[in-house]
Amino acid sequence: MAKGDPGVTTRGRRAAPRSKQATRADGPELVQLLTPTGERIESATGPDGTEYRVDFTDEEYRGLYRDLVLVRKLDAEATALQRQGELGLWASLLGQEAAQVGSGRALRTQDMAFPTYREHGVLYCRGIDPIMPLGLFRGVDQGGWDPNEFKFNMYTIVIGAQTLHATGYAMGVHMDGKTGTEDGEAVIAYFGDGATSQGDVNEAFVWASVFNAPLVFFCQNNQYAISEPLERQTRVPLYQRARGFGFPGVRVDGNDVLASYAVTRHALDNARLGQGPSLIEAYTYRMGAHTTSDDPTRYRIASEVEAWQAKDPIARMKAFLTRQQIADESFFAEVDEQARAESVHLRERVLAMPDPAPVTLFDHVYPHGSPELDAQRAQFTAYLESFEGSAH
Amino acid sequence: MSRIKEFNLPDLGEGLTEGEILAWLVKVGDVIELNQPIVEVETAKAAVEIPAKWAGQVRSIFHPEGATVEVGTPIIAIDTEPGAGPVEEPAAATAIPAAAEAAPVEAAVAPGLTGGPAPGGRTAVLVGYGPRTTAAKRRPRKGAVPAQASAPIAAPAPVAAAPVAPVAPVAPVAPVAPVAPAANGRGGALVLAKPPVRKLAKDLGVDLAGLTGSGPLGSITREDVQRAAALAAAEPLTVTAPVTAGASFGADREQRIPVKGVRKLTAENMSRSAFTAPHVTEFLTVDVTRAMKALDRLRGRREWRDVRVSPLLLVAKAVLLAVKRHPMVNSTWAGDEIVVKDYVNLGIAAATERGLIVPNIKDAGRLTLRELADALTDLVQTAKTGKTTPADMSAGTLTITNVGVFGVDTGTPILPPGESAILAFGAVREMPWVHKGKVKPRQVTTLGLSFDHRIIDGELGSKFLRDIGDFLADPEAALLAWT
């Protein structure tokens, strides 16, 4: 799809082609504002002519860097905890920090997010205590945050299911008349490249499109659906699928936190103004395993991983901050120390998590209980009390 | 808390019960940091590094590399305050591994039963099915119910319990000794065994009532039945010829080697390939004297002085050139379509200490002869040192097996799954051969080509083999004619 293709409906501001265009190293129409070597690109044009740019203060640039480092460090600590037998499972986000922090920071307070089980970076940006998902993966709770308070739904393990939940929610937002102004509400649904093969996701595309839902479909294309490579999921670039459903799609460099921010912010604003859904394909790479139960060396080659290592989201941000003298060594050391301290703190709190009492199983099934559930609880309590030395 | 902390092998992947120690990355006495990688463990799902759970000094390592360890078993002890002077040896540190090593298969039940000394008083079971647990762990019920009657396995002292004495798999002792059924606390004709086990017992003529089960809740397992059958068969022998077998052979003069690792994978691949792809094998005997002379000339060249030049190199080149002339042989049967590949990932079967492996040279068709020689050398070195990665072995498209190194003439190789042709390269021998009308001593070898008849007909297979032979008979002429 060439720029200016007459068949494409454009809604964004159509900017005159600029001399400083995004490099096309990763294929056509990849929106990029920060190259892998840390070169800043002033603006980039999407496939529909929308011009993307960001204008951050030095403090905001440093803040994004801090987010990236902290999110990666906490994720690494969780992986280590799983290897040490303290978590049952962990889905690492290694390599996808920029896509998550960029999109997460683009959300406004009133916006609602629907994550998969890997959105630890978005969760962090929503202001949720990073310990929360660890309780879920340790098996001591069901994930402890309040989705309404933080506007961040529970992790969804079923692949793609959350896109339908998000669509329904966004339709509700629209019907409640909370769209159509600069201050309107928008919804974002996260999913992966593998999920695009699910019926749920395609149904969500149809519904969101037809009902003009204020929804951003944010697909982190990390190249693998567990072990299945992208070419076994699609014959066209994923972002182009949007066109068939009747809404715009854009591919962004998912390892570029600035471009991920710019593209998401634009799509959310369109949604909140009542202009309907859009699809963002954040082109990235899962540097680690699918989960701790997976061994990626069995299905992908080392040279591919190395090639993506050169596109690391944190390294390019660091190079940019250094070159522009926005940050110096003492800042980087301070961020590293903060990350270390927070990870140690996280570890201590995970190890101190109490095992829940068996009867708490019944606690959050219904908001106000039910007679049948109460009977089951009573029966189970009596059973537990039949043992000697029972505390129940 | 004790300053010496033992780290138990965790369930690394949702319901696994064991892992194999691939390599220790630390040794006794090393001072280690929190989260420093200490050991590589391979499970049924993945090979992973485990980071240290505590900083400190390594005090003991309980299992050697290559050992298969049950989840929940201690693998390493770390002194978390190495600067604080001497400590008394914790009892568990020596007792458990000793038992585990004496009987690698059965004894591991003991730590599994007790749940292991996990921190915080939790059992070592984390998720999934984990290590075995028994009813004996449950607290006794209140009231008048006699505790013994409700617990099928009487085991009041958890650690010492292990009602099944730890035994080596072939040692004919406790578990199969005929025991009155009443002794297992069930007091009647009720015997726990799954239907397939009952069928096996019937086939082997073993009376289930005479066995003590080693499975969950005292149920009789397949192994119990097989052991009993083996014992029954061995009994007359032990009377006449006591203890004559070698170290690894039991009284029945049979050795039982668990099928795992490379052997298991090889077996699965070979059975799958042999019974899905209809194999045809053709042979061709070739006078390779000219090729051998060409190799000598190559070795004599200055720029090839440090390169390992073997006959296999020319065979590989011959195969790659022949594939270009007949691309269809480099293909995969994919059910409703045939996938023909433009690249050749050339597999070389290698015998290593861990068994047969088939690493491949990626996109070998693009390499110059010199690059091919280097790639072959690399591949062999990597295989010999056991460093071949799964990625090295995946996505092969066509394979050569060099059986000649074992001194045999040829064979009928089985296709690696997903490939359509495999060439066996036999020994090069000096043989009487008719050369220019006279019988002369010539260097001769036999090539054996197996191919998948679903894709490759006899004509194509023959042409492909013939081309390889033509190249080896006269490489210079073939190069001039084909390239």
Interface residues (C-beta under 8 A of the other chain):
Chain A: E77 A80 Q82 R83 Q84 G85 E86 G88 L89 G139 A289 T292 S293 D294 D295 T297 R298 Y299 R300 I301 A302 L351 D355 E385 S386 F387 E388 G389 S390
Chain B: F7 N8 P10 D11 L12 G13 E14 N35 K45 A46 A47 V48 E49 I50 P51 K53 A118 G120 R122 A124 L126 V127 G128 R138 R139 P140 R141 K142 G143 K362 T389 P390 A391 S394
